[in-house]
Each structure stands twice: as C-alpha cells, then as structure tokens.
Amino acid sequence: MGDLNMEGNPAIPDFIVNNSPDWKAKGEDLQLKKACEELLKEIEKKDK
C-alpha cells in the first residue's frame, strides 16, 4: 500500500463530496454524512 506516513499530507477520501460554501454555518458536513451512509451499507451487506 505504500508509505502510510500522512504527516504534512491530508487523507484522501474514498468518496469526494463538494460541501457548499456555508456548510460550517449550517452545521452540515456532507463528506461525513456520505461516509456514514457508506458504512451503514457495508453493515447491511454483512448482516445478510
């Protein structure tokens, strides 16, 4: 998988989501929401 040292380099998300300019003011994080949705899908698959 290569060098996992992330110092000075941001994590790259598996799913890219564009937050609106006022996302912080609204208290919304669409990237986090998408990540949670994908994790719930994975859990549902394993439960079947």
N, C-alpha and C positions, 0 to 999 in steps of 0.2 A: 504494500500500500504506500510505500514511500516514507518520506520523513514526516512524522506526525507533530513536530515541533511547530506550534502555532504562534509562538511569541512574535509579535510585530505583524502578524498576518491574520486577518479575520477568518472566521469559519464561513464556508460557502454552503448555503442551504441547499437541500435536495430539490425544493420547490421554490421558485422565485415568485414573490408576490410584491406588487407595487402598492405601497401604502400611499394614501392621499396626503397632501401637504399638511393637513390639520389632524393627522391621526393621533398625535400625542395629546392635543387639546381635547379630542373626543374620548380619549382613553381606550382607543381601539388599536390592536396590533394584529393586522390581518395575517402576518407571517406566522405568529404564534397560533392563531386560530386554524390556519391551514395545517400546521404541524400536528395540532391536536386531532383534527379531523382524520388525517392520515394514520395516526397512531390508533385511533378508535377503529378504523377499517382493518388494520392489522390484527387487532384483538378479536374482532368479529370473525375474521378468517380462521384464526386459531381455535375459536370456540366451536366451530362446525365440525 
